[in-house]
Structure formats: C-alpha cells, structure tokens
Amino acid sequence: MNMSILRRGLILSVCAALSVAGPAFAAVKVQEVKSPGGISAYLAEDHTTPVIAITFGFRGGSALDPAAKLGLSGFATSTLDEGAGDLDSFAFQSELQDRAITIRFGDETDMIRGNLVTTSPNAQRTYELMRMALLTPRFDAEPVERIRRQILVGIAAREQNPGRIARKTLMEAVLPGHPYARENDGTAQSLAAITVEDLRAWRKLRFAKDRLLVSAAGDITPADLGKAMDLMFGELPQTTGLDVTLPQATAPAKGQTIRVEKDLPQSIVYIAQKGIMRRDPDWYIASVNDYVFGSGSFASRLMNEVREKRGLAYSISTSLQPYDAGALMFGSVGTRADQADTSLSIMRDEWKKMAAAGPTQKELDDAKQYLTGAWPLRFTSTGSIADILLAVQRDKLGLDYIDKRNSLIEAVTLADAKRVAQKLYDPEGLTVVIVGPAPKAAGAAKAPAKPAKP
C-alpha cells in the first residue's frame, strides 16, 4: 500500500475518533489539592460517572535493589496485596472482587507505583484496604512462596526469549555496570535469596512522604481526596533517608556489533545510542522526529523502507527512553534470519540520512497532525487520566500541561527538526545486538537444495 495513502488513513481515523473523545478531553481540568496533613496531589474532578481512580508513585525503583537480591522490588510489590492487617490473602482478594475494587502495585526502573480504581459507594473501604496494604502487609508464607514460583517461571521463560536476550545483551553493552543494565525481575539465584524479612525491610525503606507523588481523577472532591490521602499515606514516615540518586548513565560514543548465536528461524536486532532527557528543551522536537523515523508504526520512514518497499521485516520501530539518570534511543527489527544483515544495513543508512537532512516538510506536517490529533485519545478512562497526571508530576510539567502540550508540538519548525536530528541521530554511536543463527547458517537455511547426481 502507498505510504502516503496509509498515513492519510491513519490521520482520518484519529479525527473520526476525536468526535467521541473530544468532549471528555475538553472536560479534563486539573487542580492541585493539599490534604490537611500536607500531602499534595493533582486532581481531575469529574462527577459524570461514580468512578474514582487514584495513582501514586514513590521515587526510586528497581534500579535501587541490592545486587545480591535483584528482583526484590518486583517480588515485594507482587505480594503487598496478598493479605494485609487482619485479612489473609484469600480474604483480602475476595473483598476486592466482591466490591469490584482494583488495587495494584508495580515496580519500574525509577519508581514504585500503586493505583486503585473503585466506585464511589466503595471508596471509603478501598482507601482502608490500600492503607493496610501499604502499612501492614502480611507477607504470609503461602502467598510469598506462590508469588516466588510465579516469578521464577517468568524468569525461566525470559531466558529463552530472543527479544529479552537481545535487550539484556544490549543494555549490558551500552551501560556496563550500571543498575539500568540489570534485569528488573532478577535471577533464579537472587529470587531464592530473598526472605520475608527482606520484604518487610523493603517496605519500611521504600514508602515515605518525601518521595510520594499522587494523582486522582473521577467522582471525588478536593476535600474528600484530602481525607483519602491522609487515611492512606498519613502514617507513612516523612523520610526513610533513602538516597535515590543513581550514577550518570551515558552510552558510549563509539558503537559496536554483538552477535548472539541462536538456532532460530528469524533474527531479532536491537539497537541503542545516546538519547535525550525528558527535561531537555528539545524533547518535543525529538519526539516529532522519532515519530517520523520509527515510532510512527506504518507511518514511519523505517517501516516504509524496510518492510513496505522491500518486505524484509515483520516488525520495526524506534523509541526514546529517558531515565532519571540518563537517556537512550532504541531501535529494533524482527526479520527473516538470512535478511538480518540487509535490514540492519538499511537501518544504518536511514540513520545517516536522518542525521544529515532530518525530516521533510511533509513528514513533519503529518507527524504533527497525528501527534496532536491522537493526544485526546489518551484520556479514554478515569484510570488513564490519573496515570497521565502522575507522569505530569513526575516530569514537573505543570498544572497546565494537558492544555498546552499540543501547542508545544505545533511549535516545532522544520529548522528545529533538522537541527535536533543532526544533534541526536548518531550513526557512529549505534550499538547493535543480533540474536539468531550465524550468518552462514542463516544463508544455508534459505539456500535451495542441490539436485541429486544421476
């Protein structure tokens, strides 16, 4: 299919969807709320449905786990809702199910997150259950061992997954020795070393008001949110003295190519180079360029060159990944084993072209139209709004960010895009990991059989 036709189709689809999403998006008005106990939150109040979502995070994530006990944060967050206070795991989970309450925890590289979604009639009990999970999790033997087994099954599956192998190898190559290069969910050995006392110590260390961010959306007033925050978080310590500062993470200036030989019918190629921080003034320009180059899926330059024109790959993409202590740009392609080197060569050529000339005016206009048009579609539920507001706080974007975000995209000029492309895209800095059969084996797998001698 012609790519310009496909791009127009994507944009028209978004515009059609906006006729539904537009009113909800327009209704998102954000205010800052402070509880009687001094806890702050961003709130998007909306009483059209009796649904409440609260998302929160504590700065400092799985990158802070001790080297000998990798996976501690993931293990701990998976067990917080497996019984708390006077409720064992079955009783706690049964009450959540009976009241249609969602309570979840999770670990990210730089943050520990939690969220709840509930209906207004069950809100008070939801806050009480969340308070129990944060302050008095039980860590009983049965659920702890059950969760440990589940994580170990995931680790065993991960070790055979080509994509995970490629990413692990890549991160160890571009950020050797840095916490960001480690596997968040740990290893079989590190999981085995984690005790119930480790889980209890982790909870006491990681939850403190000085690293807490809170956002809320839905059928809740500022006064009620203030009371809810004090109930859930009010008894947490002001600080635990945890230092969340990590060493600077900087990719090497000179890239390399690493091959991991696996007997596979296809090859997975992962690429990384130095990226751009979220707080960089050029972030929005870089985001537009990335959409043009690789993150725009079927509307991207890489998809057009590698898949649509040549049929070499079934998936190809790029992304910008800012961390608290550094930033990377990623690329990946999944391709037939005997075409891996060809696909990689085209990607390198496109990297050079982007660095040299940046996007065209049409590519820039199409990207801006899509990125601004699709923005309202992110506000599709009460929970998604709460999640966005937490990201706004984390990145210190301000109360008016939702309203001004599209203007920041619209302000990107062709001169801006070319300048940032030249600065950001670095063909010499690309580190590449290829997971798949050796080149000769890949070629032999596709070579026609020789006719038998008469």
Buried (B, 14 or more C-beta within 10 A) or exposed (E): EEBEEBBBEBBEEBBEBBEEBBEBBEEBEBEEBEBEBEBBBBBBBBEEEEBBBBBBBBBBBBBBBEEEBBBBBBBBBBBBBBBBBEBBBEEBBEBBEEBEBBBBBBBBBBBBBBBBBBBBEBBBBBBBBBBBBBBBBBBBEEBBEBBBEEBBEEBEEBEEEBEBBBBBBBBBBBBEEBBBBBBBBBBEEBBEBBEBEBBEEBBEBBBBBEBBBBBBBBBBEBEBBBBBBBBBBBEBEEEBEBEBEBEEBBBBEEBEBBBBEBEBEBBBBBBBBBBBBBEBEBBBBBBBBBBBBBBBBBBBBBBBBBBBEEEBBEEBBBEBBBBBBBBBBBBBBBBBBBBBBBBBEBBBEBBBBBBEEBBBEEBBEBBBBBBBBBBBBBBBBBBBBBBBBBBBBBBEBEBEBBEEBBEBBBEBEBEBBBBBBBEBBBBEBBBBBBBBBBBEEBEEBEEEEEEEEE
